Amino acid sequence: MFQNWILPEKEMQSTIKELLDALGCNLEADIVLEYLQNDPNYGNSNLSSKQVNEYAQRLALKASNSKAFLKKYEEMRNRSIDYLPDLIYLFYKLVHEDKKSRISKPKVAPKPILGDNKHQITKEDLPQIKDKLLKAVDESKKLVMKSFEEKEVKTVPNWYKNLDLPNWQKDHPAMSWDFPKEQLPLISSLAGIPVLSQENIIIDELLYIFSGIPGNFIVHQPVKDTYDQRTFLISDELDDALKQIVQQMLPLASNYSIVRRFIESCDMWSGQVLHALVGAIEILLKDYYTMVAQLETEQMSSSLTLQKLWYFVLPTMHTMQVLAAIVTSIGKSELRGGSVLTVLHEKTSTLTGDARAQEIALFLTERACRPYLNILDQWIHKGTIVDPFQEFMIEDNELVNKEELPVDYSADYWEKRYCVQRDRVPKFLEKSTDIILRTGKYLNVISQCGNSIAKPNTEEIKYSLREQNYGAIIQKAYAFASKSLLELLLKEYDLMGRLKSVKNYFLMSQGDFIVQFMDATEQELSKKIDDIIPSKLESLLGLCLRLSAASHDPYNEDMRVELLPYDLQFQMFKILSIETEEENEYKQNKDCLPLTGIETFSFGMEVKWPVSLILNHKAIACYQMIFRHLFFCKHVERLLCRVWLYNKVVKRFSEARLYADAFALRQRMLSCVQHLQYYMCVEVIEPSWCHLIQSLDKVNNVDEVLERHNDFLESCLGDCMLTSPQLLKAVTTLCLVCVQFCTFMQDTFYLYNGGTASGSADSFSQSVSRYGLRFTAALLSVLAIIDQMARDNNSNKLLNISARLNFNTYYVKQLERFTEEKLLEPKPKKSS
């Protein structure tokens, strides 16, 4: 360990200032020194020389002159400055903290240009307003240009920006194969030269012009835009007949100039597609240069006339016109990647009547497609993307390793890790975009599970105007990938066993376990949430799992206990309010009474990759909401059954008839809650589960598994009355009335048995009547909402629960009459 040093302040400040100057940082030496003196960790670091060098190299990337900073660092290291490693590490932290603070600085709204509403605009204000508007427009233009520059810079790595590379086109304009940028004057005169000699001179001039070399009697004119048609100035002393023929041939030179400007505008960061296109154009230009050389040979043998030259270049003029049109449409729109291929494909398709032009366009498209289709081949056969210039239609958004990602990684992975960039999709692959995306995703999941991917024997993907030529290859790869991943999930990772385990716990199919767990945790869950000990609940959960039939479940060790900070009603309202006017109301938890463990408890489950694609964070949350609803109803049922036990004790008392109304009300409540549970478990969850299992036997890919599973959860949430705020609130109110009645009966019974009961029988009867009225009102509210929803949605399941609750009302009235008669019967006297 190093010891803290006490150094002269001037020496430290001088060293810091040297580093700051080399770094080009806007930090002051005094601020850094003060930070250093207040840093408790300074002098206690234990950095290796390799780590210090890495920090120095990272700092160099932030420096205005990387070479100067690294030179200064080497110089200081040779001077054996003991505290240099700590200074480098401190500088690294300060520079990054300074960057973060600038990024996080809040944006200030711009001041209004025209002033406030109180100011009356007069004619004298108009010039000032005009100046402000023009200034604002200029600033907006600068911002737009800056955004374009930033977008372009993103594709260039940091190390390239620090390289001091020459600008060949600017420093050495003669290296360009295009005409010079500056305008040149007519040098020579044709006055007094015979027409035959003029013809020979002009032929030589044209051969130079066709190669981008300025002449003496035909001079090029500068262009304003990169892809503007170039014009030429012809000597007025040239014969009119010759001048007319020359003017007919000059578009060849103009189109050649456009093509050459396009080629020279493509740099190393233009992307593989443009590089391949430029390479294909260069092949065509090689034939063009060969033609010019042959014409020059003819001219040297004195066998070339202007008419012959016109005859020879006529086919080439059409070819160059096609090339110029293609590169102009690409260059003006600044296209790259898949967008370039779309333009080439459309151009090839529109040239159906021109065989020669279509052949050229088809050649360019086929060559430009090669790097793009190579990336596609790697994606659909290996699940990997090698796209250094961000041209491919699929974008990989992976930022960190899978093991370092948060809990909800699996929920977002399938949808957000790989996404389609529509502007990069070539038109001839639009129909297959979805299949291409899923094929690579399937293979990527397989490879992340550590399984090797055996590439099936397939043909090389080549561009063709007939989409079925490569469509068959994509379909074959998709079938292989979807089948492989589905078999991996179903067989190796036992997806069906996982789903059955989820059903046992979250949908309460494992009856003996649920009863044992509620018996064991009843006392702990009745406490306030702040008084509950989660580790105790975990221990009780493990005990119940081992003692019940759940001990045979191979995935029972993945079960967890969760205490959520809100009740079910608030959770559902928060979800349902998303993208509605009430969303802001549920962004933060409301101030409410302290919740009990029963209201906040839920199971959790640890699901590993790749099963977490199906049982992701969102799916587990849906299961938890269904479980909380069922768990609370089960809790209410247990409370009502406990009141039923009091009935047996009270029968021995002479005042038993006073409890007749209370126990009749208890029976109404118990019957209602049991009907609710029966409806949700037997009429909703079980049929939906059977339908899910049957549908999973017929799926062909993982996306269909996700779709069927999501449909199952949506169906259960909706039919279990969780997706309607009004209905959920009414059912919750109904259950709360039952809980309050049970608490009232429990308190009354304990007071009566303890001999401390106070008040008259009338007050007890009145309290029971009030609970009866509240329960009836809550039940009628539930029935009214169910009837309305059933009519609106034509839901037979909701009609079933409505019929059950209506029948329950009639049945309970008959039971009330029978109970009252039994309680009023005289007790038989005991025989002596």
C-alpha positions, 0 to 999 in steps of 0.5 A: 500500500502507498502512503499519503504524500505531503508534497510542495503545493507549487510542485504539484500545481506545476505538474498538474498544469503540464498535464492539463495543457497537454490534455487541452482540458478546460479544468483549472489547476487550482480546482484539480489540486483542491479536489486532490487534497480533499480526496480521501482515496488519494495515495492509497491506490494500487494501480499496475503500470498496465492499468495506468497506461490504459487510463492514459490512452483513454485520456488521449482520446479525449485530448485535443492532440493525442500525440502531444498528450502521450508524449508528455505522459512518456516524458513524465514517466521517464522523470519517475514522478511517484504520484503520476499514476494517481494523477492520471487516474484522477484526471480520467475521473474528472474528465468523465465527470465533467462530461457527464455534468455537461450532458445532464445540464438541464435545457433552458427554454429559448426566450420568445423572439417576438416578446410577450403579449403585453408588448404591442407590435408597431411598424417600428418593431418590424425591422427588429423582428425581421432581424431576429427571425432571420437570425433564428432561421440561420441558427436553425440551419446550423443546428440541422447541419450539425445534426447531419454532421453528428449522424455522419460522425457516428459511423467513424471510429474515434481512432480514425478522427485522431489520425492526421490524414491528408485530403488528397482531393484538396491538396492534390486536385490533379490526382482527380480523374474528373475535370479541374474545379476551376474554370479554364479559358480558351487557349488557342484559336481556330481562325484560318485553319481549314475545315479538314484540319479543324476536324482532326484537331477537334477529334483529338480534343474530344478524346481528351474530353471523354477522359476528363482532361480539359482541352484547348478549343473545348473548355469545361464549365464549373458546376455548382452542385456535385451532381449537376450536368457539366456544360462545355464552351466550344470555340466560336471559330469552329465550323458550324457543321462540326460544332453541331456534331460535337455538341451531340457527343458532349453529353457523354463527357458530361455524364462521365464527369457525374459518374467520376464525381460520384466515385471520388465522393465515396470514402472508406466510411461510405459502406460496403454496398457503395464500395461494391457499387463503385467497384462495379462501375470501375469495371464498366469504366475500364471498358470505356477507357479501352474504347477511348484508347482504341479510338485514339489508335484509329485517330493516330492511323488517320482513319477516324472521322468525326462521323465515325467517332459519332457512330462509335460512341453512340452506344456508349453514350446510352450506357453512360447516361444510364450510369449517370442517372443511377449515381445521381439518384443515389448521390443526391439522396445520400443513400447507403446500404439497403436504400441503395439496393432499393434504387438499383432494383427499381431502376433495373425493373423499369428498364425492361424494354431496354435490354442493354440498359437493363443488363448494365443495371442488373450487373450493378445491382448484382455486384452491389448486393454481394456484401449485403447478401453476405451479411444476410447469409451469416444472419439466417444461417449463424445468427450473427451480424457482421455489419461494421457500417450499419447498412444491414436491415437488422440492427443489434442493440446489445450493449453489455453481456447478457449476464450483466443485464437487469432482471427484465432483460429477457422481457425486452430482449426478444423485442428490443435486442434485434430490430428492423430498420425499415429504411435499410430494407431493400425493396426486393426483401420487404416481403421476407423481412419478418422471416429474416428477423425471426430466423436470425433471432432463433439461431442467436438464442441457440448459440447463446445457450452454448449449442453449436449451429450446423449450417445446412447445405444451402445455395449461395444467395444471389440477387435476381429479379425473380424473388423466388430464387432467394426466397426459397433459401430464406424459407429453408433457413427459417424452417431449420432455425424455428424447428431447432429452437422449438425443440431446444425449449421443449426438450432440453429446457422442458418448457411444458414442465415449467409452465405446469410448475407456474400453474401449480403455484401462481394459479393455485392448482397445487391445493395441498401446498396452498392450504399448508402455506396459508396455515403456516404464514397466516400469522406473519401475513396478518402483520403490517408490511413493515413488520414482516420478516421476509426471511421468515416467509422464505423459510416457511415457503421452503418448508411447505414445498418440502412437506406437500406434494410440491416436493416432487416438482423439479422447479420448486427451488426457483420459487421466491417470496415477494412483498410488493409496495402496492395492493392489487387494485392500485397495480391494475389501475396503474397498468390500465391507465397507461396512455390515458388521461389518468396516467399521471395520477398513478405514476407514483404510489398514493398516500394510503393506509399501511398495507398488510402482508395479505394485500402485498404478498405474491410469489416470485419465480427465478427463470433462467435463459432461454425459458425466460423468453417465454416466462419473461418479466411481463408474463410473471407480472401477469401471473402475479396479478392473477395469483393475488386476486385468487389468494385474497379470495381464498383468504376471505373464504378462510375467514368466513369458514372460521366464522362458521366454526363459531356457529357450532359453539353458539348453538350451545347457548340460549341466545343462539337465535340472536345470531341467526341473521349473522350466520345467515349473512355469513352463509350468503358471503361464503357462498358468493366468494366460493362461487367467485373462486369456482368461476375463476378456477374452473370456468376461466383458468382451466379451460384456457389452460387446456386450450393453451396446451392443445395449441402449443402442440401445433406451433411451429416456432417460438413466436407462435408460443409467445403469441399463444401464451400471451393470449392465455394470460390476456384471456385469464386477466380479462375473464377474471375481472381484472382488466375492468377498473369498475368491476375490479373495484366492485369485487374488491369492495365486496370482499372487503365487506366480508373481511370487515364482517368477519372481524366484527364477528370475531371480536363479538365472539371473543368478547362474549366468551370472555364475559365482557360483552357490552351493549344490547341484542338490538345493537348487535342485530343492527350492526349485522343488518348494516353489514347485510345491507352493505354486502347486498349493495356491493353484490348488486353493484357487481351484478350490474357491472357484469350484466352491462359488460356481458351485453357490451362484449357478448361474453358468455363467461361473465353471463355464467358468473352473473347467473351463479350469483343471482342463483346464490341470492335465491339459494341463500334466502332459502337457507336463511329460512332453514337456519332460522328455524333450526336455531328456534327449535327447542333443545331436547332435555337431557335424560336423567 
